[in-house]
Amino acid sequence: MTQSNGISRLRDLAAAIRRRNVVAEQVASLVGRPALIGHVGEFIASRVFGIELEESASAKGIDGHFQGGPLAGMSVNVKWSTKHDGLLNVNPEALPDYYLVLAGPRTPAVSSRGSVRPWVIESVFLFDASSLVARLRQRGVKVGVATSVVRALWDEAEVDPVSRNPALTLADAQREALALFAGGEEAKVPVRADLPTEASKVWRTIRDSVQDDDELLTPGRGVPPTNQKRFRVGRIGQDFLRVDVGEGGHPIRMPANAFEAVVGRLRSAPASTPIGAIHEGAAAAGTVEATIREATGMRVSCASYLAAILEHAGVAEYVMEGHQKHIRLQR
């Protein structure tokens, strides 16, 4: 890198930091504390879950107490992690009654070099702290900073988007509040809970065929395909599926009605439908990409990923029409 290029990048970085500082001031004015992810997570949790926060942000092991419902009076330590890597900071010398964890996209516990870690909430977990420590010690796990918690315990503790922990059941208003922090393009996507019967069958098929952390390949070119790209299924919720793409694992969240709209088009189309993935500009009419955008309002390109998931689930198959790759319902 030349010195001139280095100075140019420093100028760009300085400008970005100035913009960040302006946003940080706005965040701090809203939460009443410095714009650090821990403080902001506590503020969000207090509003969504009815938690009265401690006056001092330095209270040992406890951020506040639940004010209502079956957990009323119970102490809680709130944690917001920008990625869900299976690690949890636990202080066995100062345990609260519960750990409430707000987590970003599921990712392996590897180096963050080259990746982006936006402040988003993909899932929420509630752990009974004493029970968690006891079960970890039974497994011979060292409890402390960056404690490794097995997937089964996370699944038991989940309260959103899938409700698995009976200790805390969320109301629709609470789920809607959490959805505000899903982040980026996906936060703007309308998700229908009242899927028609046929669409529900398709969605159930997809949910039964794909699992978190599955690695799939984009359609690529030709049949048999070339130039395919790997991507990972990052999260399957009750009414959405998130894929992580590229080296940095950029998340793209696709609602259930995106799948329903595409399958509906495949059913009504006289022949196959071109995938037509396009990252910039308007999608061509009659393509999978255009169908997704019309149904959801999304502008991020996801036709290749959705088509690959339909093919993997046995709902659709790839065909070539001239030089274009199409999909059609499985025959």
C-alpha positions in Angstrom: 0.0 0.0 0.0 1.4 3.4 -1.0 1.6 6.2 1.5 -1.0 8.2 -0.5 -3.4 5.3 -0.4 -2.8 4.9 3.3 -3.6 8.5 4.0 -6.8 8.3 1.9 -8.0 5.3 3.9 -7.2 7.1 7.1 -9.3 10.1 5.9 -12.2 7.7 5.1 -11.9 6.0 8.5 -11.9 9.3 10.3 -15.0 10.4 8.5 -16.7 7.1 9.3 -15.8 7.5 13.0 -17.2 11.0 13.0 -20.5 9.7 11.7 -20.4 6.9 14.2 -19.9 9.4 17.0 -23.0 11.3 16.0 -25.0 8.1 16.1 -23.5 7.2 19.5 -24.6 10.6 20.9 -28.2 9.9 19.7 -28.1 6.3 21.2 -26.8 7.6 24.5 -29.5 10.2 24.7 -32.1 7.5 24.3 -30.8 5.0 26.8 -29.4 7.4 29.3 -26.0 5.7 29.4 -22.9 5.5 27.1 -23.6 3.9 23.7 -22.0 0.6 24.6 -23.6 -2.6 23.5 -24.0 -3.9 27.1 -25.9 -0.7 28.2 -28.0 -0.7 25.0 -28.9 -4.4 25.5 -30.0 -3.8 29.0 -32.2 -0.9 27.9 -33.8 -3.0 25.2 -34.4 -5.9 27.7 -35.9 -3.5 30.3 -38.5 -2.3 27.8 -39.3 -5.6 26.2 -39.2 -7.9 29.2 -40.3 -5.6 32.0 -37.0 -5.4 33.9 -36.2 -2.7 36.4 -32.5 -2.0 36.0 -30.1 -1.4 38.9 -29.3 2.3 39.5 -25.6 1.5 39.2 -24.4 -0.1 36.0 -21.5 -1.7 38.0 -23.7 -3.8 40.3 -21.9 -7.1 40.6 -23.5 -9.9 38.5 -27.0 -8.4 38.4 -28.4 -5.9 35.9 -31.9 -5.7 37.3 -35.1 -7.6 38.4 -38.1 -8.8 36.5 -41.2 -6.7 37.5 -44.1 -9.0 36.5 -45.3 -12.4 35.5 -43.9 -15.7 36.8 -40.4 -14.3 37.1 -41.4 -11.2 39.2 -38.7 -10.3 41.6 -36.0 -12.6 40.1 -32.6 -11.1 39.4 -31.3 -11.1 35.8 -28.0 -10.5 34.0 -28.6 -9.3 30.5 -26.0 -10.0 27.7 -26.1 -8.9 24.1 -23.7 -10.7 21.8 -23.4 -9.6 18.2 -22.8 -13.3 17.2 -24.2 -16.5 18.6 -21.1 -18.6 18.8 -22.1 -20.9 21.7 -20.0 -19.0 24.3 -21.3 -17.3 27.4 -19.5 -15.3 30.1 -20.5 -16.8 33.5 -19.3 -15.6 36.9 -20.0 -18.5 39.3 -19.0 -16.2 42.3 -21.8 -13.7 41.5 -24.7 -15.6 39.9 -28.1 -13.9 39.2 -31.2 -15.9 39.1 -31.3 -15.8 35.3 -29.1 -15.0 32.3 -31.1 -13.3 29.5 -29.0 -13.5 26.3 -29.8 -11.4 23.2 -27.8 -13.0 20.3 -26.9 -12.1 16.8 -26.4 -14.5 13.9 -25.2 -18.0 14.7 -21.5 -18.3 13.8 -18.7 -20.6 14.7 -16.2 -19.4 17.4 -13.5 -18.4 15.0 -11.5 -15.2 14.3 -13.6 -12.1 13.5 -11.0 -10.9 11.0 -12.6 -9.7 7.8 -16.2 -10.1 9.2 -18.8 -7.5 10.1 -20.6 -7.7 13.5 -23.7 -5.5 13.3 -25.8 -4.9 16.4 -28.7 -7.2 15.6 -30.9 -9.6 17.6 -31.6 -12.9 15.9 -32.6 -14.9 18.9 -33.2 -14.7 22.7 -32.4 -17.2 25.4 -33.2 -17.4 29.2 -30.9 -19.6 31.4 -31.6 -20.5 35.0 -28.1 -19.5 36.2 -27.6 -22.0 39.0 -29.0 -24.9 37.0 -26.8 -23.9 34.0 -23.6 -23.9 36.1 -24.5 -27.2 37.7 -25.1 -28.9 34.4 -21.9 -27.5 32.9 -19.9 -28.8 35.8 -21.5 -32.2 35.4 -20.1 -32.2 31.9 -16.6 -31.1 33.1 -16.8 -27.7 31.5 -14.7 -25.0 32.9 -17.0 -22.2 34.0 -15.9 -18.6 33.6 -15.2 -16.2 30.7 -16.2 -17.5 27.3 -17.8 -20.7 28.8 -18.6 -23.2 26.0 -22.3 -24.1 26.3 -23.5 -27.1 24.2 -26.2 -26.6 21.6 -28.7 -28.7 23.5 -28.7 -26.2 26.4 -29.1 -23.3 24.1 -32.1 -25.0 22.4 -33.7 -25.6 25.8 -33.2 -22.0 26.8 -34.6 -20.4 23.6 -37.6 -18.0 23.9 -37.4 -16.3 20.5 -37.9 -16.8 17.6 -38.9 -20.4 18.7 -40.5 -20.7 22.1 -38.9 -23.7 23.9 -38.4 -22.4 27.4 -41.6 -22.6 29.4 -40.3 -20.2 32.0 -40.8 -17.2 29.7 -43.5 -17.1 27.0 -43.5 -14.0 24.9 -46.6 -12.0 23.8 -46.9 -10.9 20.2 -46.1 -7.3 21.2 -42.8 -8.5 22.7 -41.9 -10.4 19.5 -42.7 -7.4 17.4 -40.5 -5.2 19.6 -37.6 -7.7 19.2 -38.1 -7.8 15.4 -37.2 -4.1 15.3 -33.7 -5.1 16.0 -33.4 -7.9 13.4 -31.3 -5.4 11.4 -30.7 -4.1 7.9 -32.9 -5.1 5.0 -34.5 -8.0 6.7 -36.1 -5.8 9.3 -38.2 -4.1 6.7 -39.6 -7.4 5.3 -43.3 -8.0 6.1 -43.8 -11.6 7.4 -47.2 -13.2 7.3 -48.2 -15.4 10.2 -51.4 -16.6 8.5 -50.0 -18.7 5.7 -52.5 -20.5 3.5 -52.7 -24.2 3.8 -50.8 -25.1 0.7 -48.1 -22.6 1.5 -47.9 -24.0 5.0 -47.2 -27.4 3.6 -44.3 -26.0 1.5 -42.9 -24.2 4.5 -43.1 -27.3 6.7 -41.3 -29.3 4.0 -38.5 -26.7 3.9 -38.3 -26.6 7.7 -38.1 -30.4 7.8 -35.5 -30.6 5.0 -33.0 -27.9 6.1 -31.2 -27.5 9.4 -29.2 -24.7 11.0 -25.6 -24.8 9.9 -26.3 -26.8 6.7 -24.0 -25.9 3.8 -25.6 -25.6 0.4 -24.5 -24.5 -3.1 -26.1 -21.8 -5.3 -27.5 -23.0 -8.7 -24.4 -21.9 -10.6 -24.3 -22.1 -14.3 -25.5 -25.0 -16.6 -26.7 -28.5 -15.9 -24.6 -30.1 -14.5 -23.7 -26.9 -12.7 -20.4 -24.9 -12.6 -19.4 -21.8 -10.7 -21.5 -22.7 -7.7 -21.0 -20.7 -4.5 -21.2 -22.1 -1.0 -23.5 -20.5 1.6 -24.7 -21.6 5.0 -28.1 -21.8 6.6 -27.7 -19.6 9.6 -31.0 -19.8 11.3 -34.5 -21.3 10.7 -37.3 -19.6 12.7 -41.0 -20.2 12.8 -41.6 -17.8 9.8 -38.2 -17.0 8.3 -35.0 -18.6 7.1 -31.7 -16.8 7.3 -28.7 -17.6 5.2 -25.1 -16.4 5.8 -23.2 -15.7 2.5 -19.7 -14.7 1.5 -16.5 -15.0 3.4 -17.8 -12.7 6.1 -21.0 -14.6 6.6 -23.3 -11.7 5.6 -26.8 -12.5 6.8 -29.8 -12.4 4.5 -33.2 -13.1 6.1 -36.0 -14.5 3.9 -39.5 -14.6 5.2 -41.8 -17.6 4.7 -44.0 -15.7 2.3 -41.0 -15.3 -0.1 -41.0 -19.1 -0.5 -44.8 -19.2 -0.7 -44.8 -16.6 -3.5 -42.2 -18.4 -5.6 -43.8 -21.8 -5.2 -47.2 -20.1 -6.1 -45.6 -18.8 -9.3 -44.1 -22.2 -10.2 -47.5 -23.7 -9.8 -49.2 -21.2 -12.1 -46.4 -20.9 -14.7 -46.9 -22.9 -17.9 -43.3 -23.9 -18.0 -40.2 -23.2 -15.9 -39.3 -19.9 -14.3 -35.9 -18.1 -14.7 -34.0 -17.5 -11.5 -32.8 -14.1 -12.6 -30.7 -13.2 -9.6 -29.5 -9.6 -9.9 -27.6 -7.6 -7.3 -28.2 -4.1 -8.8 -31.0 -2.6 -10.7 -34.6 -3.8 -11.3 -35.2 -7.5 -11.5 -36.6 -8.9 -14.8 -40.3 -9.5 -14.8 -41.4 -13.1 -14.4 -38.2 -14.2 -12.6 -37.8 -15.7 -9.2 -36.0 -12.5 -8.1 -38.8 -10.3 -9.2 -41.4 -12.6 -7.5 -39.5 -12.3 -4.2 -39.3 -8.6 -4.4 -42.9 -8.1 -5.3 -44.1 -10.3 -2.4 -41.8 -9.0 0.3 -40.4 -5.6 -0.7 -36.9 -6.9 -0.3 -34.2 -5.3 -2.3 -31.3 -7.5 -1.4 -30.8 -10.3 -4.0 -31.7 -13.7 -2.7 -33.1 -15.7 -5.6 -30.1 -18.0 -5.9 -30.3 -18.9 -2.3 -34.0 -19.4 -2.2 -33.9 -21.6 -5.4 -31.1 -23.7 -3.9 -33.2 -24.3 -0.8 -36.2 -25.3 -2.8 -34.1 -27.7 -4.8 -32.5 -29.1 -1.7 -35.9 -29.7 -0.1 -37.1 -31.6 -3.2 -39.8 -28.9 -4.0 -38.2 -27.7 -7.2 -35.5 -28.8 -9.8 -33.1 -27.0 -12.1 -33.5 -26.9 -15.9 -31.8 -25.1 -18.7 -33.7 -22.9 -21.1 -31.2 -21.8 -23.7 -28.4 -20.2 -21.7 -30.6 -19.3 -18.7 -31.0 -21.4 -15.6 -34.6 -21.9 -14.6 -36.4 -23.8 -11.8 -39.7 -25.7 -12.0 -41.7 -27.8 -9.5 -40.2 -31.2 -9.0 -41.6 -33.8 -11.4 
